[in-house]
Amino acid sequence: MIETFHTVAKAVADPSRLRILKLLEAGELCVCQITTVLDLAAATVSKHLAALKTAGLAQSRRDGKWVYYRLAERDFNPHARAFLELLRTSLTNDPTIAADRAVLAQVNAVPLQVLCDHGRAALGQNHSSSPSCCEKRT
């Protein structure tokens, strides 16, 4: 039992993972969106997401070439729910979390394909004629 607790505690001990969890409180996000908000390499974000998933804090699903993450809805780890509840009420006024949410608002206005192709550079481009990143692509 101590091992499962330690897995969750270790996962939330990293500041980047905390930022990811706070982003996921707003709902499901594609890896491209998380990478853009955190301004980290995709490989680094993938390692963080894998740790969160192993700890039972996050779940993923694949849709075509995109992988989406959300907060865990099932109790894969009996301690994960308590950590997520603590996190939900914590860091609400943190400047880093506020900045991440502001960038996320910009990210959500960019079509997913453009975001995946250009990363943070896509935030400065005009995409008014492009479909929203939430629209289904064919």
Residue pairs with C-beta under 8 A, 6 or more apart in sequence:
1 78
4 77
4 78
4 79
5 79
7 54
7 55
7 56
7 77
8 55
8 56
8 57
8 77
8 79
8 80
8 83
9 79
9 83
10 51
10 55
11 17
11 51
11 52
11 54
11 55
11 57
12 18
12 21
12 55
12 57
12 83
12 87
14 48
14 51
15 96
16 38
16 40
16 44
16 45
16 48
17 48
17 51
17 52
18 87
18 91
19 37
19 38
19 96
19 97
19 100
20 34
20 38
20 45
20 48
20 49
20 52
20 58
20 69
21 52
21 57
21 58
21 71
21 84
21 87
22 87
22 91
22 97
22 100
22 101
23 29
23 34
23 37
23 100
23 101
23 104
24 58
24 69
24 70
24 71
25 71
25 87
25 88
26 101
26 104
27 70
28 68
28 69
28 70
29 68
29 69
29 70
29 104
30 66
30 67
30 68
30 69
30 112
30 115
30 116
30 133
31 42
31 45
31 46
31 49
31 66
31 67
31 68
31 69
32 42
32 66
32 112
32 115
32 116
32 119
33 104
33 107
33 108
33 112
33 115
33 133
34 45
34 49
34 69
35 41
35 42
35 45
35 119
36 103
36 107
36 115
36 119
36 120
36 122
36 123
37 100
37 103
37 104
37 107
38 45
38 100
39 120
49 58
49 60
49 69
52 58
52 69
53 59
53 60
53 69
55 77
55 80
56 72
56 75
56 76
56 77
56 79
56 80
57 71
57 72
57 77
57 80
57 83
57 84
58 69
58 70
58 71
58 72
59 69
59 70
59 71
59 72
59 73
59 74
60 67
60 68
60 69
60 70
61 67
61 68
61 70
62 68
64 137
66 112
66 116
71 84
72 80
72 84
75 81
91 97
103 123
106 123
107 115
107 123
107 133
108 133
108 134
109 127
109 132
109 133
110 122
110 123
110 125
110 127
110 130
110 133
111 127
111 130
111 131
111 132
111 133
111 135
112 133
112 137
113 137
114 122
114 125
114 127
114 130
115 122
115 133
118 125
131 137
